[in-house]
Amino acid sequence: MRLANVDGRAVLLTADDTGIDVDTASGGKFGPGLASVYENWDGFRAWAEQPPAGPGVIFTRARLGSPSPAPRQIVAIGLNYDAHAAESGFEAPGGLPPTFTKFVSALTGPDAEVVLPAGGDVDWEVELVAVIGRTATRVAESEAWDHVAGVTIGQDLSERVSQLAGPVPQFSLGKSYPNFAPVGPWLVTPDELADRDDLALGCAVDGETVQEGRTRELIFPVARLISELSRTITLFPGDLVFTGTPAGVGMGRTPKRFLRPGEHLVSWIEGIGEMRQTFVAAQED
């Protein structure tokens, strides 16, 4: 099943540009927004297993929002691939990798325009994002996937100057400028994927591939990550978990490379789709 946010309404996809409005097809039982769908995810899945009838919705990508537009929490993970840890100058973490938040105000849909902060160095970080479908507290790793509604693509865009300014790095602030958390294009349930734990992912700047990897390379795979997080925090339906980025970020290159006005970033994950961002300069005050 693929579930999209079209103009703020939950839509079950039948193709990349058509689907069925959930609220209309269910007679108001589910929807119209995505948040209420995640709050009753088990009931929604049971209903959606029988192909619902309803008028078709035809849409363009410009109408797509984040497949979870109102999470209570956006949890993000750093250094969760060995090669990315190495290019960042760190040893691979032995325990739970560094964990931070991207503030909800940074969240946007899959094809956003992003303003580059003046005086900053903005980097790309393509990531698999897990969308929580059941409240998770102290969940066993063997049961963790049962608490995931589905997966989608995220870009953990990062402004490195403010992120790394001392004396203590400001990870959450440096990664939470407006539109620095594009997510989409839609949610894909794990049963739709050939191997939910081994997906190719990558991104390209103006057609040049800058990141490539596979989620089987995650130090903490999705299930273990959710289990470990749930030992400390409660994950709620609709929450987003950015699982970490593979090697190839601009900060890890020699010479360093960062995004510039006019450049286009395309991110993809196997079995899910792609996102597109365009970058523009900040206007002078």
Disulfide bonds with the S-S distance in Angstrom:
none
